[in-house]
Amino acid sequence: MKIIPAIDLVDGKCVRLTQGDFNKKKVYRDNPAEVAKEFEAANLEYLHLIDLDGAKKGEVVNWKVIAEILNKTALHVDFGGGVKTNQEVDQLLELGIHRINIGSIAVMEPEKFKSWMKEYGPENFILSADVRGDNVQINGWQEETDLNLFDLIAQYEPLLKYATCTDIETDGMLNGPNFGLYKKIISRFPDLKVIASGGVSSVEDIIQLQYIKVDSVIIGKAFYEGKIKLTDLKPLIL
């Protein structure tokens, strides 16, 4: 299982929200590239980079920070936040982004997302589903939809390879992930590489996610609040 630290960007700074609420924002570091270098120095290979400004605005905003992280580290970076156009997809892949997270477009314009996977290759994309209950929310978690998570995933079979699911109720709460949700996804879609996100607060949470066979786990606030230290991960890093 891959362990993926997260950096969320607002105004070019490293922040965390609580349950996706922009009014519950905490700035942790002013220099995200330095944070990324610390993750790399701890032998982590991956990074989950989200442009919250972009998610809210509907277009990628923090280009400078994205480029700086890619230039200063060799991390495999998956990126999300406001990607809506072919031009943005082209630019991100040319910069060296490993995979692009697609959320709102996957809900609102499914044919566009399918065309991107066919044109650029499905290995370059992650379906990013932010859910409250089983229903998907879009545009930086600001807008509710009536779309069920499982219906969203099903419409992209068999093309889709990766999906990140963030349970908004657990995100930033440090009370543990929604293990039952990930079990259900893996049971319904056994060939899908499932990436767990939201609520991870301890090494025990990571071990349990490993046990239920998620492909990867994203860890954010637990790092920044000192609940999980980078040194704690040494036995888990393969």
N, C-alpha and C positions, 0 to 999 in steps of 0.2 A: 504494500500500500504506500502510495506517495504522500508525503507530508508537505503541504503547500502553505507557507505563510502568506498573509494578506496585507496589502497596502491599499487603503482607500484614500483618494485624493479629493480635497476641497481647497480651492485657492492655492494649489500647488503644495499643500501641506499634508502631512500624514495624520488622518483623523479616524475616529470610529463613531458610528451612530449607534443608538440603542433602538432596536426594533424598527430600523429604517427611518427613524424620525429625524429630519434635518434640524429640528429644534432641540434635539438631545445629542448634540455634536460635541465631541471632546478632541481637541488638538493634542497629539502626542509628540510629534516631532516636526520641525520646520523643514528638514531636508530628507525627503523620501529616498533619494539615491544612497545616502549614507546608511539608512535603515536596510535597504536592499543589500548593500555590501556586507553588513553584519550578518544577515541571513546566509549569504554566500560563504562567509568565513566560518560559519557553523556547519559547513558541508551540506547545506540544503541546496537542491538543484533547481527548484521550481519557485515561482512567485505568481500570486494571484493579484493582479493590479486593476483596480476599479476607479474610473473617473466619475465620481459622484456628481460633479458639476455637469459632466457630459450627459449622464443619465437623466438629470433633471431638465437640461436644456434641449436634449434630443439631437446633439451632435458632439463629437469628441472635442474637448476643451483643452486638456492639459498636455498638449503635444510636447512641450519643452521637457517636462518631467519624464514623460515616456521615453523620449530619445536619450535623456541623460542616464536613466536606469539601464537601458539597453547598451549604452556605450561604456558604462563603468562596471558592468558585471557580465558574467557569462550565464546568468540564470535563464532557464526556460520560462518565459513570461507569457501567461495567458492574460488577456486584457478584455475588459468590458466597460461599457458606459457610453451610451448614445450613438453607437454605430448604426448608421441608417443608409449609407450610400456605398456604391461600388468604389468610389474614389477613396473613401475612408478605409475600406477593406484593402484596396491596393496599397495605400500608404502604410498601413499597419504591418502588412506582410513584408513590404519592402524594408521597413525599419528593422525587422527581425522578430516581430511578435510571433510566439510559438503557436498559439491558438487564440481565436477571437470568440468571446462570449456574446451570443445573440439572444436577447430577451424580448424586448417590445416588438421588434420586427417579426420574430417567430410567431407572435400572437396575432399581430395586425396584418402582416403581409406574408403568409406562409409560402406562397409561390416564389417570392423574392429570396427567402432563406433557402428553399430547395434549389433554386437556380445557382445561388452562391456555392452551396455544397457540391453541386455538379461541376461548376466552372473551376473552382479553386481546389476542390478535393474535400471530402467530409472530415478528413483528419485535421483540417485547419480550423475547425469550428467546434464550439461547445454550446449546446442548448442551455441557456441560463434561465431557470424557472424559480421565481420568488413566489412563495405560496403562503397564504394565510388559511389554515384549514387545508382543504385540497384545492382551493381556487387560486389561480395565478393572478399576481399583481404586476403592473408594468410602469414604465416611465419613472424609474428610480423609486419604486414602491409607492408612488403617489396616487396611482389609479387602479381601482378594483376592476376585475373582469368576472364574467360568469363561466369562464373556461376552466374546466377541470384539468388538473395536472396530468392525469393519465391519458386523457383525450389529446392533450397537447403533444405528449411524447409519441403516442400511437400514430399520429398523422405523418410523422417523419421516419417511421420504419419503412424499409430496412436500412435507409441511407445513413441515419444518425449513428454516430459512434460514441459521443461523450455527452453527458448531461450533468450540470450542476444544479442541485436543488437546495435552496436556502429557505428554511422555515423561519419566517419573519418573527413569529412569536418567541422563538428561542434566541434569535440573533442579538448578540451583545448583552444577553442576560447572565451568562456564565453559570447557567443551571443545568448544563448538559444538552446534547442534541436530541432531536426527535428520532430515536432509533427505530421506532415502529414505522415511520414514514419511509426510511431507507430500505427496511426489510420488504415493504410492500412494492417499492419500485423495482428492487432486484428480483423479487418473485415474479412480477408481471413482465419484466424486460430483462431476461437473464443474459442476453448478449450485449447489453448496454453497459458502458463503463460509467459508473455512478460516482459523482464527486459530492461528498457531504460538506455542508456549509451551515454554520449557525449553532451557537451554544456550546461549542467545545470548551471545556474548562479545566481538564485534567488529563494526565497521561492515561488514566483508567478509561476515560472517554475514547481516546485514540485506540487503545487496545480493543475495546468493545466494537468499535467501527471496523477495525481490522478483522475481528471475528465474524462479523456479518458480511464481510467481503465487499465493502465499498472499494472502488479503485483508488480513490484519493480522499484526503481530508484537508479542508481549508481551516486554518487557525488564525484568528485575528486578535480580538480583544484580550484573550488569555495571555498572549505574549506581552502586550503593552501594559497590562495590569500586573504582570509578574506571577500569574497563576501557573503558567508553564514557562520554564526557563529553557533556553536553547540547549543548555547542557543536559537537561532531562531527556532530550530526544536522542542522544547518542546511541543508546541500545536499540532504538527503533529505526535508525537510518541505515538502510541496506547499502 
